[in-house]
């Protein structure tokens, strides 16, 4: 069973910053496309950011310029650095690893943006 383990969620004020981390098995981390998704209450899960093996990244329009996805190769982890957070960013954030039609998911970590 492949385990992706997220950490770093919590409560933050609007305009604040937070960093999420996702630890993955080494073989998964090196071979799969890594991504962060989020699901807000009452909404569908949406893609937030992706990073591929060569380091190329892609972001949802709603977070572009505020969020940064990065890989820490020695630690087999993927981080999501979130700045200028807004109440609309409140959601459960999920780590995802994808290879062709194979998907692995973490259990999610809650981010709440509120004053």
C-alpha positions as CSV (number, residue, x, y, z in Angstrom):
1,X,0.0,0.0,0.0
2,X,1.5,3.3,-1.1
3,X,1.3,6.0,1.5
4,X,1.4,9.7,0.9
5,X,1.6,11.6,4.2
6,X,0.6,15.3,4.3
7,X,1.5,17.7,7.1
8,X,1.5,21.4,7.8
9,X,-2.2,22.3,7.7
10,X,-3.8,24.6,10.2
11,X,-5.5,27.9,10.9
12,X,-4.0,31.1,9.4
13,X,-5.2,34.6,9.1
14,X,-6.0,36.2,5.7
15,X,-2.9,37.4,4.1
16,X,-0.8,34.9,6.0
17,X,1.4,32.1,4.8
18,X,1.5,28.3,5.3
19,X,3.6,25.5,3.9
20,X,2.3,22.0,3.4
21,X,4.5,18.9,2.9
22,X,3.9,15.5,1.5
23,X,6.2,12.5,2.1
24,X,6.2,9.8,-0.5
25,X,8.1,6.5,-1.1
26,X,11.2,7.1,-3.0
27,X,10.2,5.1,-6.1
28,X,7.0,7.0,-6.4
29,X,8.6,10.3,-5.8
30,X,11.1,9.8,-8.5
31,X,8.8,8.5,-11.2
32,X,5.4,10.0,-10.7
33,X,3.9,13.4,-11.4
34,X,3.4,15.0,-7.9
35,X,0.5,17.3,-7.3
36,X,-1.6,19.1,-4.7
37,X,-5.4,19.2,-4.9
38,X,-7.9,20.8,-2.6
39,X,-11.5,20.3,-1.8
40,X,-13.5,23.1,-0.2
41,X,-16.8,22.4,1.7
42,X,-19.6,21.7,-0.8
43,X,-17.3,21.8,-3.8
44,X,-15.5,19.4,-6.1
45,X,-11.9,18.5,-5.6
46,X,-9.7,20.7,-7.8
47,X,-6.1,20.7,-9.0
48,X,-4.0,23.3,-7.3
49,X,-0.4,22.6,-8.6
50,X,1.7,20.0,-10.3
51,X,5.4,19.3,-10.6
52,X,7.1,16.8,-12.9
53,X,10.4,15.1,-12.8
54,X,12.3,17.8,-14.7
55,X,11.0,20.4,-12.2
56,X,8.4,22.0,-14.5
57,X,5.4,23.3,-12.6
58,X,1.8,24.2,-13.3
59,X,-0.7,26.1,-11.3
60,X,-4.4,26.8,-11.1
61,X,-5.2,30.3,-12.1
62,X,-6.7,31.0,-8.7
63,X,-3.3,30.4,-6.9
64,X,-0.8,31.4,-9.6
65,X,1.6,33.9,-8.2
66,X,0.7,33.1,-4.6
67,X,1.5,29.3,-4.3
68,X,4.7,27.5,-5.1
69,X,5.2,23.8,-5.4
70,X,8.6,22.3,-5.0
71,X,10.4,19.0,-4.5
72,X,12.9,18.1,-1.8
73,X,14.7,15.2,-3.5
74,X,16.8,14.0,-0.5
75,X,13.7,13.9,1.6
76,X,11.4,12.4,-1.1
77,X,8.9,15.2,-0.3
78,X,6.8,17.7,-2.1
79,X,5.9,21.0,-0.6
80,X,3.3,23.6,-1.3
81,X,4.3,27.1,-0.1
82,X,1.2,29.3,0.2
83,X,1.4,33.0,0.5
84,X,-1.2,35.8,0.6
85,X,-3.9,33.3,1.7
86,X,-7.5,34.1,1.3
87,X,-10.6,32.8,2.9
88,X,-11.4,31.1,-0.4
89,X,-8.3,29.0,0.0
90,X,-9.9,27.2,2.9
91,X,-10.1,23.5,2.0
92,X,-8.7,20.1,2.7
93,X,-5.5,19.8,0.7
94,X,-4.5,16.4,-0.7
95,X,-1.2,15.2,-2.0
96,X,-1.4,13.2,-5.2
97,X,1.0,11.0,-7.2
98,X,0.1,10.1,-10.7
99,X,1.6,7.8,-13.4
100,X,-0.5,7.2,-16.5
101,X,-3.8,6.0,-15.0
102,X,-2.4,5.1,-11.6
103,X,-3.3,7.6,-8.8
104,X,-2.3,7.6,-5.1
105,X,-3.7,10.0,-2.6
106,X,-2.9,11.2,0.9
107,X,-5.6,11.5,3.5
108,X,-5.6,15.3,3.4
109,X,-4.7,18.1,5.7
110,X,-7.1,20.9,6.6
111,X,-6.2,24.6,5.9
112,X,-8.5,27.2,7.3
113,X,-8.0,30.8,6.4
114,X,-10.0,33.0,8.8
115,X,-9.6,36.0,11.1
